[in-house]
Amino acid sequence: MDFSGKKQAAVFLDRDGTINLDKGYFYLPEEFEFEQGSVEAIRLLNQAGYKVFVISNQSGIARGCFTEAQVDHLHQWMNEELAKSDAHIDAFYYCPHHAEQGIGSYKKVCDCRKPAPGLLLKAGREWNIDMKHSYMVGDHNSDIGAGFAAGVQPFFVRTGHGKQEEKLLAANVLRANNLYEVVKKYILFPN
């Protein structure tokens, strides 16, 4: 976390379908595959000085498919893999809830499940983020909604569920084929 007092820009990334192939409810490292170009995109963001956060709905926890500890283990493994390419995620934030299909205390309406902006706002507070100069990237309309609600610039990618969800997007939403294209075309080298 940043305690220097100086606000920093960040890129908030959806996980499944944006950073990695979306394979449904999974938690095992051996099932994980990075989307093409996503490791390089994260490395470029790190080098440019952006904080990089994962913002993910993980209702598989609420549904009893896996535990928070298993998700945390996968995220630790992701950073170990990214480190092999001189890249890293600064922090992982995820919503373990589901309002209808959750079990026990995980069954609830919350402010952390996208499209609610709770996780982005929490990361923004904890890391002293300049939200006006930050971005959200994802393959669902809920990612775009969370970005707008949090006051960051959202970008839509056609990976994961993107091809199905794109027809539901508002015309003014910026879009790209994948995370790498967003980073190169819109964030690091905008026209």
C-alpha positions as CSV (number, residue, x, y, z in Angstrom):
1,M,0.0,0.0,0.0
2,D,1.1,3.5,-0.6
3,F,1.6,5.7,2.4
4,S,3.6,8.5,0.6
5,G,0.5,10.7,0.3
6,K,0.9,11.1,-3.4
7,K,-2.0,9.8,-5.5
8,Q,-1.1,7.2,-8.2
9,A,-3.0,6.1,-11.3
10,A,-4.1,2.4,-11.5
11,V,-5.5,-0.1,-13.9
12,F,-8.2,-2.3,-12.5
13,L,-8.5,-5.7,-14.3
14,D,-11.2,-8.2,-14.4
15,R,-9.6,-11.7,-14.0
16,D,-11.5,-14.5,-15.8
17,G,-11.9,-13.6,-19.5
18,T,-9.6,-10.6,-19.4
19,I,-6.3,-11.8,-17.8
20,N,-6.9,-15.5,-18.3
21,L,-9.2,-17.8,-20.3
22,D,-12.6,-18.1,-18.6
23,K,-13.1,-21.7,-17.8
24,G,-16.0,-21.3,-15.4
25,Y,-15.6,-22.1,-11.8
26,F,-12.0,-23.1,-11.2
27,Y,-9.3,-22.6,-8.7
28,L,-6.5,-25.0,-9.6
29,P,-3.3,-23.5,-11.1
30,E,-3.1,-26.4,-13.6
31,E,-6.4,-25.2,-15.1
32,F,-5.2,-21.6,-15.5
33,E,-4.1,-20.2,-18.9
34,F,-3.2,-16.6,-19.5
35,E,-5.0,-14.8,-22.4
36,Q,-2.7,-14.0,-25.3
37,G,-0.7,-10.9,-24.5
38,S,-2.0,-10.4,-21.0
39,V,1.3,-11.0,-19.3
40,E,3.1,-8.6,-21.5
41,A,0.3,-6.0,-21.0
42,I,0.7,-6.3,-17.2
43,R,4.5,-6.0,-17.5
44,L,4.1,-2.8,-19.6
45,L,1.7,-1.3,-17.0
46,N,4.1,-2.1,-14.2
47,Q,7.0,-0.5,-16.1
48,A,4.9,2.6,-16.8
49,G,4.3,3.1,-13.1
50,Y,0.6,2.1,-12.9
51,K,-0.6,0.1,-9.9
52,V,-2.4,-3.0,-11.2
53,F,-5.2,-4.6,-9.3
54,V,-7.5,-7.6,-10.0
55,I,-11.2,-6.8,-9.4
56,S,-13.1,-10.1,-9.7
57,N,-16.5,-11.5,-8.9
58,Q,-15.8,-15.0,-7.5
59,S,-19.3,-16.4,-6.8
60,G,-17.9,-19.9,-6.9
61,I,-17.0,-19.3,-3.3
62,A,-20.6,-18.4,-2.5
63,R,-21.9,-21.4,-4.4
64,G,-19.5,-23.8,-2.5
65,C,-17.3,-24.7,-5.5
66,F,-14.1,-23.6,-3.8
67,T,-12.9,-21.6,-0.8
68,E,-11.4,-18.2,-0.3
69,A,-8.2,-19.9,0.7
70,Q,-8.1,-21.7,-2.6
71,V,-8.7,-18.5,-4.5
72,D,-5.9,-16.8,-2.5
73,H,-3.6,-19.7,-3.4
74,L,-4.4,-19.3,-7.1
75,H,-3.7,-15.5,-6.9
76,Q,-0.4,-16.2,-5.2
77,W,0.5,-18.7,-8.0
78,M,-0.5,-16.1,-10.6
79,N,1.9,-13.6,-9.2
80,E,4.7,-16.2,-9.1
81,E,4.0,-16.9,-12.8
82,L,3.9,-13.2,-13.7
83,A,7.2,-12.6,-11.8
84,K,8.9,-15.0,-14.3
85,S,8.2,-12.2,-16.9
86,D,9.0,-9.3,-14.6
87,A,5.4,-8.5,-14.1
88,H,3.1,-8.4,-11.0
89,I,-0.4,-7.7,-9.7
90,D,-0.2,-5.2,-6.8
91,A,-3.3,-6.6,-5.1
92,F,-6.2,-8.9,-5.7
93,Y,-9.7,-7.9,-4.7
94,Y,-12.7,-10.3,-5.1
95,C,-16.3,-10.6,-4.2
96,P,-17.2,-14.0,-2.7
97,H,-20.9,-13.3,-2.5
98,H,-24.0,-14.1,-4.5
99,A,-27.5,-12.7,-3.6
100,E,-29.5,-15.6,-4.8
101,Q,-27.3,-18.7,-5.0
102,G,-24.9,-18.1,-2.1
103,I,-24.6,-20.5,0.8
104,G,-24.7,-19.3,4.4
105,S,-23.1,-15.9,5.1
106,Y,-22.1,-15.7,1.4
107,K,-25.7,-15.3,0.4
108,K,-26.2,-11.5,0.5
109,V,-26.6,-8.4,-1.5
110,C,-23.3,-6.5,-1.2
111,D,-21.5,-3.4,-2.6
112,C,-18.5,-5.5,-3.8
113,R,-20.1,-7.5,-6.6
114,K,-19.6,-5.8,-9.9
115,P,-21.3,-3.8,-11.3
116,A,-21.3,-2.2,-7.9
117,P,-18.0,-0.2,-7.4
118,G,-17.2,-1.4,-3.9
119,L,-14.0,-3.2,-4.7
120,L,-12.6,-0.5,-6.9
121,L,-13.4,2.1,-4.3
122,K,-11.8,0.0,-1.5
123,A,-8.6,-0.4,-3.6
124,G,-8.6,3.3,-4.3
125,R,-8.8,4.2,-0.6
126,E,-6.2,1.6,0.5
127,W,-3.7,2.5,-2.2
128,N,-4.4,6.3,-2.5
129,I,-5.4,6.0,-6.1
130,D,-6.2,8.9,-8.4
131,M,-9.4,7.5,-9.8
132,K,-9.9,10.2,-12.4
133,H,-6.7,9.0,-14.1
134,S,-7.3,5.3,-13.7
135,Y,-8.9,2.6,-15.8
136,M,-11.0,-0.6,-15.6
137,V,-10.7,-3.4,-18.2
138,G,-13.1,-6.3,-18.5
139,D,-15.2,-8.6,-20.7
140,H,-18.6,-8.1,-19.0
141,N,-21.0,-5.2,-18.9
142,S,-20.7,-5.5,-15.1
143,D,-17.0,-4.5,-15.4
144,I,-17.9,-1.5,-17.5
145,G,-20.7,-0.5,-15.0
146,A,-18.3,-0.8,-12.1
147,G,-15.7,1.3,-13.8
148,F,-18.2,4.1,-14.6
149,A,-19.7,3.9,-11.0
150,A,-16.2,4.2,-9.5
151,G,-15.2,7.2,-11.6
152,V,-12.6,5.5,-13.7
153,Q,-12.4,5.1,-17.5
154,P,-13.7,1.6,-18.5
155,F,-12.5,-0.4,-21.5
156,F,-14.3,-3.5,-22.9
157,V,-12.4,-6.5,-24.3
158,R,-13.7,-9.1,-26.7
159,T,-11.9,-12.0,-24.9
160,G,-13.8,-14.2,-22.5
161,H,-17.5,-13.4,-22.7
162,G,-16.7,-10.2,-24.7
163,K,-18.1,-11.4,-28.0
164,Q,-21.5,-12.3,-26.4
165,E,-21.7,-9.2,-24.2
166,E,-20.5,-6.6,-26.8
167,K,-24.0,-6.4,-28.4
168,L,-25.3,-5.1,-25.0
169,L,-22.8,-2.3,-24.7
170,A,-23.6,1.4,-25.0
171,A,-22.2,2.9,-28.1
172,N,-19.9,5.2,-26.2
173,V,-17.9,2.4,-24.5
174,L,-14.3,2.0,-25.7
175,R,-13.5,-1.5,-26.8
176,A,-10.5,-3.6,-28.0
177,N,-9.7,-7.2,-28.9
178,N,-7.8,-7.9,-25.7
179,L,-6.0,-6.5,-22.7
180,Y,-2.7,-6.0,-24.7
181,E,-4.5,-3.9,-27.3
182,V,-6.1,-1.7,-24.5
183,V,-2.8,-1.1,-22.9
184,K,-0.9,-0.2,-26.1
185,K,-3.7,1.7,-27.9
186,Y,-5.5,3.5,-25.2
187,I,-3.5,3.7,-22.0
188,L,0.2,3.9,-22.9
189,F,0.1,5.3,-26.5
190,P,-3.2,7.0,-27.1
191,N,-3.6,8.8,-30.4
